[in-house]
Amino acid sequence: MKTIGTLLFTLSALGGLSGFSAPRCGATVYDSDGSEASVRACIHSAADGDIVTLPAGTFSWTSGLDITKGITLQGQTTVSAAGTSNPAIKDATIIRDDIPRTGFSGIVSVRITPSQSFRMTGITFSPGSLTTKPPGDGAFRLNSSGATANNSMRIDHCHFASLYQGKLIWPSGWVYGVADHNVMECPGNTYPFFVTHATYGAANQKGGNGSWADYPWYGTDKFFFIEDNTIIRINALRVNSLVDTLFGARWVARHNYLKDCIPNGHGTEGWAVRGQRANEFYDNTINITVNWGGGADRSGTALWHDNTFLGVMSANNASMCNLPNFRETPARPRPIWRIADGTNPWDANDTEGNGTFVEGHLPFLFDSGTDTSSVNSQGVIHDSTKNWAVNQWVGYSIKNTNLTNAYGSYVISNTSNTITYHYYSGADTGGRYLIFNQGDRYEIHRVLIMMDQNGRGKTDLITGVPPINKTTGKASWPHSALEPCYSWNNVHAPTGSAMRFNAPAQQPTTKENVDFFNLGIDFPADTTPAAVSSRYKAALNGVDYTGTFVYPHPLVTAAPTPTPSATPSSQQHLQKKEAKKAKTLKRRKG
């Protein structure tokens, strides 16, 4: 063990190389020998605010660390130029992942209170002799649950070198903070980040309900930040997730270099938990080297802007991000939230037959009948007794009343006596699919707004399992606020074309120029269009949105967190990377 006085020069020198900050006054430094046993012993002796160091060398760990103290875990690896395509790494402290693939199998698990701080910096993590992934997710878990958020968790200047893990960094509970200046090489379908906010709002909140009962808070610190990282998918056969999300997740990704990675987020779908709540994705460089058709957000709201796309153009209508609403299909055959087929009490349904929803009224039945000739029909029903106008039911929903699983989907076309509906054939349904046979009864209804759909946000507070709307004491429409997704200044640099949000054409809800807007690419760099700032006033956002949160993040600069939000002329807009300042793109309207 060494005190701060004996190591001040050494730590200051390291700070100049890799962004380390000097320890707080009075902190004690514990020098481990790098083995898991030694690191664990140092952590046991440390108190909040202390530092545990790991020396240069290669160390095989066969068990993970559980950390409940507000400490800094610091190695000797250095990383510079992260956030670009050519970072420089000196792998000095190398931890090999030889943890047996049973149970959690995580490498570092942090569980601290809202008032504690944690930082992990300057460590390389590489595969050991094991080449299989563990059954549990989250190699590096950052958790805090309490009456307030934890605002002080940081992982920086680390090298994650092709680990055999399903998900790497997992903030959970109610954690704000930042992962910055890391280099992450991800094989196959390893996700660099999995962000959740299950207990947002209070320790007794579950499933992300508290996050959905609050404003989006764009332009503030109420997110987990992913900034100035270089993230590369190794030997990519397809584009895969930068960040996976669930449980009311809130995240911001900015100033990163991403190769064959794009954000994806789960929706409010299968379990008694909520989907992704809100995200911002801006000032990133995304280099795509394989064929792709865009990422996917499946719930909530998003602001994507000033991103530069290189390489392969999206094959799906220039989509950088698709906006599917899974619960409007049988993709989740028996979700606790029920299928959004126009009869679900969690959704706003057409109750009057004229596109109007009146709370307390029953869903309007537009038509019904019996399939007259189908045999295990996948995607089509037949009713020879009908004489419908062509495509009159597009955007409505059809329900097989003989089924209790996978019973509804939306209509994509119809003839005079057949209806073609969206047929989900994925292997993740447990063998349950929406099929029709002769004699099956059907009903046609219409959903107007799906709870937690893309482009909708703040709701009544929902609690419990099975869930109930706390305002009404039962499953009922939670008054989802209209919080549109906005895209601007997202450019495919090789062609100068605009990248955009996209939604399935016949999907009943999430409509362009209502729930999402593609504003084009003609705005000055890193500015906020009037359409966005006029929409996201304090009544909708919690504070007036006038620009992005201060950059770099205050945990990076050790500056106090500004309140309430930035403005287009504030310092953050003067601190953009030199590469961004110098960049000149040939742009044309897309």
Phi and psi in degrees as a GROMACS rama.xvg file:
@    title "Ramachandran Plot"
@    xaxis  label "Phi"
@    yaxis  label "Psi"
@TYPE xy
-128.771  146.565  LYS-2
-83.587  170.526  THR-3
-61.8439  -34.9589  ILE-4
-61.1352  -36.4546  GLY-5
-78.2528  -14.3043  THR-6
-119.802  8.60144  LEU-7
-60.8967  -43.6101  LEU-8
-63.9395  -43.6044  PHE-9
-62.1198  -45.5002  THR-10
-68.6047  -35.9717  LEU-11
-64.6249  -39.0757  SER-12
-64.197  -42.1693  ALA-13
-62.3018  -36.5769  LEU-14
-59.6614  -36.6916  GLY-15
-67.65  -24.594  GLY-16
-86.9686  -38.8269  LEU-17
-136.515  17.7212  SER-18
84.1393  11.1274  GLY-19
-63.9675  146.682  PHE-20
-105.511  148.828  SER-21
-65.146  148.039  ALA-22
-64.8953  158.411  PRO-23
-67.4526  156.304  ARG-24
-60.6344  129.655  CYS-25
91.6439  -5.13795  GLY-26
-71.0128  150.475  ALA-27
-106.038  138.336  THR-28
-104.412  126.435  VAL-29
-110.874  119.356  TYR-30
-93.6817  112.349  ASP-31
-85.6046  169.354  SER-32
-94.091  5.92583  ASP-33
96.3347  -20.345  GLY-34
-71.9895  154.29  SER-35
-60.7762  -36.4005  GLU-36
-65.5035  -42.0939  ALA-37
-68.5798  -43.3227  SER-38
-61.6627  -42.2607  VAL-39
-62.9566  -40.869  ARG-40
-64.9358  -39.6658  ALA-41
-65.4119  -40.221  CYS-42
-63.8279  -39.3876  ILE-43
-60.0395  -37.0955  HIS-44
-81.6068  -23.4232  SER-45
-74.3961  159.575  ALA-46
-119.874  170.208  ALA-47
-53.4413  134.431  ASP-48
92.3795  -9.23202  GLY-49
-83.1699  170.572  ASP-50
-123.85  132.162  ILE-51
-112.174  121.284  VAL-52
-103.401  152.902  THR-53
-121.172  135.641  LEU-54
-79.8118  174.345  PRO-55
-66.3311  145.89  ALA-56
140.723  174.834  GLY-57
-113.92  129.628  THR-58
-132.54  129.178  PHE-59
-91.2433  122.21  SER-60
-105.107  131.421  TRP-61
-111.223  5.08549  THR-62
-151.375  155.609  SER-63
-89.7791  173.128  GLY-64
-101.718  137.558  LEU-65
-112.346  117.899  ASP-66
-117.699  124.693  ILE-67
-121.7  13.4611  THR-68
-116.665  151.601  LYS-69
-83.4742  81.7728  GLY-70
-121.781  173.153  ILE-71
-109.891  130.701  THR-72
-108.101  112.613  LEU-73
-129.403  123.682  GLN-74
-106.572  -165.148  GLY-75
-111.131  -1.00819  GLN-76
-62.9136  142.035  THR-77
-120.029  143.307  THR-78
-133.96  130.422  VAL-79
-133.751  157.347  SER-80
62.0836  25.5366  ALA-81
-65.1523  148.594  ALA-82
94.3635  0.25398  GLY-83
-121.407  175.565  THR-84
-78.8194  -10.7533  SER-85
-132.736  66.2142  ASN-86
-71.9966  156.426  PRO-87
-109.703  127.258  ALA-88
-126.573  133.737  ILE-89
-117.84  102.718  LYS-90
-77.9163  93.7645  ASP-91
-98.8035  -49.394  ALA-92
-102.415  111.132  THR-93
-118.831  120.647  ILE-94
-104.295  121.338  ILE-95
-93.095  131.261  ARG-96
-83.9199  93.8121  ASP-97
-113.839  28.8073  ASP-98
-76.906  127.72  ILE-99
-54.0322  142.825  PRO-100
-85.4907  62.915  ARG-101
-132.839  146.404  THR-102
62.3975  -137.587  GLY-103
-65.4792  -50.9732  PHE-104
58.0871  26.8194  SER-105
-80.9586  164.996  GLY-106
-96.96  -46.9556  ILE-107
-136.16  124.462  VAL-108
-121.985  119.077  SER-109
-111.537  127.447  VAL-110
-135.928  102.95  ARG-111
-129.881  170.794  ILE-112
-83.7933  167.628  THR-113
-60.5832  -26.1607  PRO-114
-88.3343  -7.65524  SER-115
-91.864  162.09  GLN-116
-125.018  146.549  SER-117
-136.708  141.923  PHE-118
-142.805  136.847  ARG-119
-124.246  126.321  MET-120
-148.891  146.369  THR-121
70.8372  37.5771  GLY-122
-128.789  139.794  ILE-123
-101.061  132.591  THR-124
-117.19  124.455  PHE-125
-132.226  162.943  SER-126
-66.0123  149.82  PRO-127
-98.3639  -134.805  GLY-128
-85.3232  -11.4845  SER-129
-90.5089  134.147  LEU-130
-120.414  18.5557  THR-131
-113.228  155.317  THR-132
-87.2805  149.045  LYS-133
-74.1063  161.529  PRO-134
-71.1921  -26.5559  PRO-135
-92.7747  156.005  GLY-136
-98.5225  154.418  ASP-137
94.4132  86.403  GLY-138
-69.5859  -31.2013  ALA-139
-130.657  104.085  PHE-140
-104.915  130.064  ARG-141
-118.088  108.309  LEU-142
-127.575  138.866  ASN-143
-153.904  132.945  SER-144
-135.509  130.453  SER-145
-173.288  -166.44  GLY-146
-72.8815  -19.335  ALA-147
-134.376  170.437  THR-148
-77.6643  153.958  ALA-149
-89.133  120.843  ASN-150
-102.496  10.2564  ASN-151
-139.996  65.5132  SER-152
-125.485  133.104  MET-153
-143.641  135.459  ARG-154
-123.506  120.704  ILE-155
-147.42  156.091  ASP-156
51.127  39.2148  HIS-157
-109.885  158.479  CYS-158
-120.01  116.808  HIS-159
-104.473  102.498  PHE-160
-102.951  84.5575  ALA-161
56.3975  47.7127  SER-162
-69.322  146.179  LEU-163
-89.3157  76.3786  TYR-164
-137.34  147.399  GLN-165
-70.8395  -45.0271  GLY-166
-137.307  143.022  LYS-167
-92.867  -81.3943  LEU-168
-95.2628  123.81  ILE-169
-127.229  92.9146  TRP-170
-74.3301  133.732  PRO-171
-145.973  169.694  SER-172
81.698  -113.153  GLY-173
-140.329  79.5748  TRP-174
-121.352  124.371  VAL-175
-99.766  174.927  TYR-176
144.013  -162.184  GLY-177
-152.947  143.575  VAL-178
-115.714  116.441  ALA-179
-140.751  151.448  ASP-180
56.1246  36.6896  HIS-181
-102.578  156.769  ASN-182
-115.263  125.312  VAL-183
-127.393  118.152  MET-184
-107.86  121.387  GLU-185
-121.635  116.422  CYS-186
-80.2366  152.092  PRO-187
50.3142  -123.993  GLY-188
-105.294  28.2382  ASN-189
-69.1873  129.624  THR-190
-94.6637  126.842  TYR-191
-60.7485  -38.0052  PRO-192
-135.835  144.793  PHE-193
-133.219  108.17  PHE-194
-106.643  129.27  VAL-195
-138.958  152.332  THR-196
-135.077  61.0425  HIS-197
-62.5362  -38.4767  ALA-198
-107.786  22.5572  THR-199
-54.0383  130.422  TYR-200
104.974  -32.7445  GLY-201
174.248  156.74  ALA-202
-61.9196  -27.3818  ALA-203
-87.1711  0.0367823  ASN-204
-76.7365  143.292  GLN-205
-131.32  153.467  LYS-206
69.8689  7.56372  GLY-207
86.155  7.02039  GLY-208
-61.701  -37.4774  ASN-209
-65.052  -35.9869  GLY-210
-63.8761  -40.6219  SER-211
-73.5861  -21.5241  TRP-212
-85.6441  4.85869  ALA-213
-118.116  166.602  ASP-214
-64.7097  165.406  TYR-215
-71.8199  -33.6791  PRO-216
62.4454  41.3549  TRP-217
-59.9449  143.945  TYR-218
81.5065  9.97439  GLY-219
-120.439  -174.614  THR-220
-88.3153  5.90975  ASP-221
-83.5591  49.8507  LYS-222
-147.4  164.442  PHE-223
-93.3065  129.138  PHE-224
-101.695  138.163  PHE-225
-123.079  103.345  ILE-226
-140.61  145.848  GLU-227
57.1382  42.8056  ASP-228
-111.096  153.939  ASN-229
-108.043  118.992  THR-230
-127.234  119.432  ILE-231
-125.5  127.302  ILE-232
-87.8698  123.464  ARG-233
-83.1661  134.193  ILE-234
48.7332  49.2881  ASN-235
-67.5366  130.482  ALA-236
-97.9002  -21.0339  LEU-237
-154.103  162.7  ARG-238
-73.0032  134.79  VAL-239
-130.899  -179.979  ASN-240
-69.1045  136.285  SER-241
-76.5738  -44.6967  LEU-242
-142.431  130.335  VAL-243
-102.781  151.729  ASP-244
-145.449  159.165  THR-245
-171.884  -178.801  LEU-246
55.2997  47.3512  PHE-247
67.2177  32.0261  GLY-248
-60.994  143.922  ALA-249
-131.581  122.666  ARG-250
-147.352  156.234  TRP-251
-129.084  130.653  VAL-252
-120.846  123.603  ALA-253
-149.836  147.604  ARG-254
58.7618  35.3377  HIS-255
-105.139  154.458  ASN-256
-104.085  121.959  TYR-257
-123.832  125.442  LEU-258
-112.365  117.817  LYS-259
56.5346  36.0629  ASP-260
-130.298  143.144  CYS-261
-151.634  146.488  ILE-262
-63.8971  146.75  PRO-263
-141.304  147.728  ASN-264
-144.121  135.85  GLY-265
-73.7731  156.815  HIS-266
-106.065  -176.974  GLY-267
-79.256  100.372  THR-268
-134.079  -78.9018  GLU-269
-93.067  -53.9828  GLY-270
-88.3172  -178.675  TRP-271
-84.4173  47.1265  ALA-272
-131.477  161.872  VAL-273
-97.6978  160.964  ARG-274
-85.0334  -169.329  GLY-275
-57.9674  137.501  GLN-276
-94.1457  -52.0627  ARG-277
-160.295  150.669  ALA-278
-154.687  155.711  ASN-279
-126.775  135.781  GLU-280
-137.235  106.871  PHE-281
-152.879  156.422  TYR-282
55.8354  35.0672  ASP-283
-103.658  154.485  ASN-284
-109.57  122.269  THR-285
-118.015  115.03  ILE-286
-106.829  112.28  ASN-287
-106.193  125.089  ILE-288
-112.849  -0.682073  THR-289
-127.312  165.224  VAL-290
-65.3006  141.227  ASN-291
-157.108  168.269  TRP-292
-134.613  21.9969  GLY-293
102.693  157.195  GLY-294
-79.0327  -163.118  GLY-295
-154.384  125.831  ALA-296
-104.848  132.656  ASP-297
-113.55  7.21977  ARG-298
-169.07  161.855  SER-299
80.8245  -153.313  GLY-300
-137.216  158.848  THR-301
-154.727  147.516  ALA-302
-120.8  112.58  LEU-303
-118.017  124.607  TRP-304
-159.272  157.034  HIS-305
55.4405  35.1748  ASP-306
-97.1964  144.72  ASN-307
-111.107  121.648  THR-308
-103.304  130.23  PHE-309
-114.699  165.237  LEU-310
78.3987  -135.99  GLY-311
-72.8896  133.332  VAL-312
-77.6105  144.067  MET-313
-60.5385  134.199  SER-314
-83.4197  -4.39292  ALA-315
-108.219  74.4068  ASN-316
57.4949  39.3243  ASN-317
58.5878  27.8011  ALA-318
-77.0435  127.753  SER-319
-94.6768  -23.4943  MET-320
-151.51  121.252  CYS-321
-91.1638  154.051  ASN-322
-125.317  64.9292  LEU-323
-81.6872  146.903  PRO-324
-109.91  96.094  ASN-325
-61.333  -31.6826  PHE-326
-73.3817  -7.37973  ARG-327
-85.6188  2.25833  GLU-328
-127.113  171.556  THR-329
-86.3292  23.8367  PRO-330
-60.1585  -31.2672  ALA-331
-113.531  96.7009  ARG-332
-63.8392  -29.8827  PRO-333
-143.288  66.1072  ARG-334
-71.092  149.807  PRO-335
-63.4911  -23.8292  ILE-336
-86.1872  -5.57959  TRP-337
69.6668  156.58  ARG-338
-74.5615  138.316  ILE-339
-82.4833  82.5319  ALA-340
-114.171  15.685  ASP-341
92.6968  -1.06682  GLY-342
-123.676  -0.582052  THR-343
-78.9767  128.503  ASN-344
-67.3437  -17.6095  PRO-345
-75.8352  -14.0082  TRP-346
-110.102  162.968  ASP-347
-89.9777  110.289  ALA-348
-107.886  158.58  ASN-349
-69.7804  110.347  ASP-350
-101.83  -13.9745  THR-351
-113.329  -5.60843  GLU-352
82.456  7.34556  GLY-353
-132.532  22.7986  ASN-354
82.8602  19.9398  GLY-355
-116.016  139.061  THR-356
-110.106  124.319  PHE-357
-121.135  116.565  VAL-358
-58.8498  136.536  GLU-359
92.002  -15.1025  GLY-360
-88.8765  150.369  HIS-361
-74.5784  152.092  LEU-362
-58.944  140.088  PRO-363
-76.4614  133.367  PHE-364
-94.5578  109.806  LEU-365
-79.2185  -36.2937  PHE-366
-166.436  163.23  ASP-367
-157.514  168.585  SER-368
172.772  -160.928  GLY-369
-132.194  134.489  THR-370
-64.8913  128.922  ASP-371
-100.212  -11.1188  THR-372
-153.652  2.02462  SER-373
-72.6701  150.428  SER-374
-132.27  105  VAL-375
47.9186  46.744  ASN-376
-73.3026  128.217  SER-377
-106.917  95.8861  GLN-378
103.294  -2.48556  GLY-379
-141.383  138.162  VAL-380
-115.913  154.29  ILE-381
-126.231  131.429  HIS-382
-141.645  98.7285  ASP-383
-68.7497  -9.05094  SER-384
-85.8187  -5.97647  THR-385
-98.6329  160.99  LYS-386
-143.395  63.7111  ASN-387
-76.7527  155.308  TRP-388
-72.0232  144.43  ALA-389
-59.1799  127.575  VAL-390
63.7742  22.2332  ASN-391
-69.7009  -18.1219  GLN-392
-103.834  9.01929  TRP-393
-61.3216  130.151  VAL-394
88.598  -8.0032  GLY-395
-88.5956  -179.486  TYR-396
-125  146.323  SER-397
-116.672  143.344  ILE-398
-129.883  130.374  LYS-399
-90.2532  106.434  ASN-400
-75.6437  -6.92917  THR-401
-84.2163  -10.8972  ASN-402
-103.558  149.39  LEU-403
-110.154  -10.6139  THR-404
-123.954  146.745  ASN-405
48.6024  48.8902  ALA-406
-94.2397  -8.21668  TYR-407
-144.363  158.049  GLY-408
-162.384  175.431  SER-409
-97.7706  154.248  TYR-410
-85.6829  132.513  VAL-411
-107.307  -17.7314  ILE-412
-170.533  165.104  SER-413
-154.039  152.314  ASN-414
-103.3  -162.164  THR-415
-67.7824  -25.8921  SER-416
-144.259  16.2021  ASN-417
-132.907  153.054  THR-418
-127.32  127.719  ILE-419
-102.224  126.548  THR-420
-121.362  163.274  TYR-421
-66.1037  116.709  HIS-422
-104.316  119.548  TYR-423
-93.5747  121.256  TYR-424
-112.763  11.39  SER-425
-59.8258  156.572  GLY-426
-84.0263  2.90968  ALA-427
-99.4318  23.8546  ASP-428
-102.955  1.38961  THR-429
68.9451  24.3654  GLY-430
81.7304  11.9213  GLY-431
-104.048  122.708  ARG-432
-136.994  154.79  TYR-433
-83.9834  100.597  LEU-434
-122.365  157.682  ILE-435
-123.741  142.285  PHE-436
-127.13  159.087  ASN-437
-52.769  130.17  GLN-438
97.8177  -13.1026  GLY-439
-69.5379  134.291  ASP-440
-83.3911  144.656  ARG-441
-133.2  157.677  TYR-442
-135.681  150.141  GLU-443
-117.747  122.307  ILE-444
-130.995  -176.558  HIS-445
-143.897  123.275  ARG-446
-93.9125  133.833  VAL-447
-97.9566  -42.4282  LEU-448
-140.698  124.394  ILE-449
-90.1682  132.37  MET-450
-54.0024  132.326  MET-451
64.9628  19.2784  ASP-452
-66.3751  167.08  GLN-453
-59.9916  130.762  ASN-454
92.7732  3.48728  GLY-455
-124.263  150.374  ARG-456
-135.095  -114.965  GLY-457
-50.9865  133.761  LYS-458
-127.367  172.49  THR-459
-58.4965  158.038  ASP-460
-72.5698  129.065  LEU-461
-111.642  139.033  ILE-462
-138.501  163.192  THR-463
84.8285  168.525  GLY-464
-137.597  111.68  VAL-465
-66.5223  152.696  PRO-466
-72.0624  148.441  PRO-467
-134.872  153.448  ILE-468
-77.6008  117.39  ASN-469
-64.5706  -23.9842  LYS-470
-70.8704  -38.4617  THR-471
-105.682  -15.7552  THR-472
77.9156  14.5955  GLY-473
-155.655  174.077  LYS-474
-66.3609  118.381  ALA-475
-161.551  161.822  SER-476
-53.5781  123.861  TRP-477
-95.5611  18.0178  PRO-478
59.905  52.5506  HIS-479
-60.6064  121.702  SER-480
-72.3039  143.843  ALA-481
-75.5774  109.489  LEU-482
-127.826  86.7262  GLU-483
-63.9869  152.645  PRO-484
-83.6672  139.387  CYS-485
-126.063  138.692  TYR-486
-125.327  132.315  SER-487
-154.072  150.159  TRP-488
56.0526  35.7897  ASN-489
-102.173  115.387  ASN-490
-124.605  134.059  VAL-491
-85.1498  102.479  HIS-492
-59.5195  -38.9667  ALA-493
-61.272  -29.0642  PRO-494
-113.244  -13.4153  THR-495
74.6201  12.4554  GLY-496
-86.7272  152.989  SER-497
-78.5556  136.134  ALA-498
-93.3712  157.153  MET-499
-150.038  165.236  ARG-500
-78.1297  152.591  PHE-501
-147.82  142.493  ASN-502
-128.044  149.45  ALA-503
-53.8207  133.696  PRO-504
-59.0566  -41.6582  ALA-505
-95.4059  1.26609  GLN-506
-57.8376  131.777  GLN-507
-60.259  -36.3303  PRO-508
-126.599  176.305  THR-509
65.8969  83.5284  THR-510
-112.019  142.435  LYS-511
-63.5071  143.102  GLU-512
67.927  12.1958  ASN-513
-127.709  -61.1635  VAL-514
-97.5244  -19.9325  ASP-515
-149.083  150.416  PHE-516
-132.921  132.098  PHE-517
-105.533  105.528  ASN-518
-90.266  -7.17766  LEU-519
97.2279  -165.769  GLY-520
-130.212  21.0311  ILE-521
-101.675  18.6569  ASP-522
-93.2844  148.144  PHE-523
-55.6306  145.351  PRO-524
-58.0975  138.702  ALA-525
57.385  41.2006  ASP-526
-120.533  165.874  THR-527
-107.621  117.897  THR-528
-60.9356  148.781  PRO-529
-60.1014  -31.8813  ALA-530
-61.2028  -32.5789  ALA-531
-81.0413  -49.9074  VAL-532
-66.1272  -31.9994  SER-533
-74.6176  -27.3248  SER-534
-77.5647  -47.6174  ARG-535
-92.5558  64.0595  TYR-536
-79.431  173.381  LYS-537
-57.4048  -33.736  ALA-538
-63.0351  -27.2642  ALA-539
-103.043  -34.2474  LEU-540
-105.005  -11.5918  ASN-541
95.6903  -38.6097  GLY-542
-140.294  159.097  VAL-543
-62.8092  126.52  ASP-544
-86.4321  118.851  TYR-545
-125.724  -3.93096  THR-546
168.692  177.304  GLY-547
-75.1178  162.038  THR-548
-65.7051  152.833  PHE-549
-53.1684  137.223  VAL-550
-125.768  135.481  TYR-551
-65.5847  165.779  PRO-552
-60.5895  142.622  HIS-553
-55.7843  -28.3206  PRO-554
-68.594  -22.6838  LEU-555
-79.8496  -41.1944  VAL-556
-94.0001  -7.18202  THR-557
61.8813  26.0294  ALA-558
-91.305  153.508  ALA-559
-60.9613  148.609  PRO-560
-70.5898  122.923  THR-561
-73.5533  154.015  PRO-562
-137.06  151.165  THR-563
-88.0718  -26.1926  PRO-564
-163.218  169.949  SER-565
-85.0067  167.268  ALA-566
-122.728  159.622  THR-567
-58.2932  -22.6693  PRO-568
-102.471  9.03488  SER-569
-77.4845  174.3  SER-570
-58.5995  -31.6281  GLN-571
-58.2131  -32.2234  GLN-572
-79.7218  -8.16538  HIS-573
-99.3676  -3.78277  LEU-574
-109.437  16.1689  GLN-575
-65.143  157.708  LYS-576
-59.2481  149.33  LYS-577
-58.583  -34.4163  GLU-578
-62.9235  -37.4025  ALA-579
-70.8604  -37.5712  LYS-580
-65.547  -39.197  LYS-581
-83.1567  -15.6129  ALA-582
-66.5938  131.47  LYS-583
-125.866  121.259  THR-584
-115.444  140.278  LEU-585
-79.79  115.735  LYS-586
-117.812  145.016  ARG-587
-140.057  156.619  ARG-588
-64.4827  137.393  LYS-589
